[in-house]
Structures are given as C-alpha cells and as structure tokens.
Amino acid sequence: MPKHHEGEARIIAQAGQPGAVTIATNMAGRGTDIVLGGNLDMELKGLVTHLRGNGRTLWENWEERHNMVVAGGGLHVLGGRAKRVETGG
C-alpha cells in the first residue's frame, strides 16, 4: 500500500463537497471517482456516534450537499496539457 494511500483516499472522498477545492498532480492515479456532495461510504466508515439534534439522517445531509454541488454546476476540472497523459505513456 502506498505511503499516503489512506490520507489521499480521505481527501478524494471529500473532494466533491460544496465549496471544496482539490488540487491533484499528474502523479495521482487515473480513474479516480469524485462523488458530488462527498463520499457517503467514507463518511459512514468514520462514524462513531449517531447524529442527533435536528433529526436528519446522514443520507439527507449527503443528499442536500450533493444537490447543492449539482445546482452549482457540478465538478469543474481545470488542467493543462500533459504529453504523458495524451500519449498514454
């Protein structure tokens, strides 16, 4: 397992949060899924206690964030040209 694999997984899991800015280099692996609204599975894995107070479920909280990101135009990717990526090398 790569040295920073767990930390990178947490960063990618939350990359789709409203207002999030995630910067990646060409050293990152290809085929990474960024879930709009954040990755609910990753959130659930880190859950120790149940949410209380407003009575909202984790699903409702995630769904609201997801819809907010979609309404804001979704995920915007900015990138420069990379010969290695273009040639598959």
C-alpha positions as CSV (number, residue, x, y, z in Angstrom):
1,M,0.0,0.0,0.0
2,P,1.4,3.4,-0.9
3,K,2.7,5.5,1.9
4,H,0.0,8.2,1.8
5,H,-2.8,6.0,0.4
6,E,-5.2,6.4,3.4
7,G,-4.8,10.2,3.6
8,E,-5.2,10.5,-0.2
9,A,-8.4,8.4,0.0
10,R,-9.9,10.7,2.6
11,I,-9.0,13.8,0.5
12,I,-10.6,12.3,-2.6
13,A,-13.7,11.1,-0.6
14,Q,-14.4,14.7,0.3
15,A,-13.4,16.4,-2.9
16,G,-17.0,16.7,-4.1
17,Q,-18.1,18.7,-1.0
18,P,-19.7,22.1,-1.8
19,G,-17.0,24.8,-2.0
20,A,-14.2,22.2,-1.9
21,V,-11.1,22.8,-4.0
22,T,-8.9,19.7,-4.6
23,I,-5.6,20.0,-6.4
24,A,-4.0,17.0,-7.9
25,T,-0.8,16.5,-9.9
26,N,-0.2,14.1,-12.7
27,M,1.3,11.7,-10.1
28,A,-2.1,10.9,-8.9
29,G,-3.7,7.7,-10.2
30,R,-6.1,7.7,-13.1
31,G,-9.7,6.6,-12.8
32,T,-10.5,8.4,-9.5
33,D,-14.2,8.8,-8.8
34,I,-15.2,12.1,-7.2
35,V,-18.7,11.9,-5.8
36,L,-20.6,15.1,-5.9
37,G,-21.6,16.0,-2.4
38,G,-18.8,13.9,-0.9
39,N,-18.4,10.2,-0.5
40,L,-21.1,8.9,1.9
41,D,-19.5,5.5,2.3
42,M,-16.3,7.1,3.6
43,E,-18.3,9.3,5.9
44,L,-20.1,6.2,7.3
45,K,-16.8,4.4,7.9
46,G,-15.7,7.2,10.1
47,L,-19.0,7.5,12.0
48,V,-18.6,6.7,15.7
49,T,-21.9,8.0,17.1
50,H,-25.3,8.7,15.5
51,L,-26.3,12.2,14.5
52,R,-28.7,13.7,16.9
53,G,-30.3,17.1,17.3
54,N,-32.0,18.1,14.1
55,G,-33.2,14.5,13.4
56,R,-31.7,14.5,9.9
57,T,-30.2,11.3,8.7
58,L,-26.7,11.0,7.1
59,W,-28.5,10.3,3.8
60,E,-30.5,13.5,4.0
61,N,-27.4,15.5,4.8
62,W,-25.4,13.9,2.0
63,E,-28.3,14.3,-0.5
64,E,-28.6,18.0,0.3
65,R,-24.8,18.6,-0.3
66,H,-25.0,16.5,-3.5
67,N,-27.9,18.6,-4.8
68,M,-26.1,21.8,-3.8
69,V,-23.0,20.8,-5.9
70,V,-25.1,19.7,-8.9
71,A,-27.1,23.0,-8.7
72,G,-23.8,24.9,-8.6
73,G,-22.7,23.4,-11.9
74,G,-21.1,20.2,-10.7
75,L,-17.4,19.4,-10.7
76,H,-15.2,21.8,-12.6
77,V,-11.8,20.4,-13.7
78,L,-9.0,22.7,-14.8
79,G,-6.0,21.2,-16.4
80,G,-3.0,21.8,-18.5
81,R,-1.7,19.6,-21.3
82,A,0.3,16.6,-20.3
83,K,2.1,14.8,-23.1
84,R,2.3,11.6,-20.9
85,V,-1.4,11.6,-20.4
86,E,-2.1,12.3,-24.1
87,T,0.2,9.6,-25.3
88,G,-0.7,7.1,-22.6
89,G,3.0,7.0,-21.6
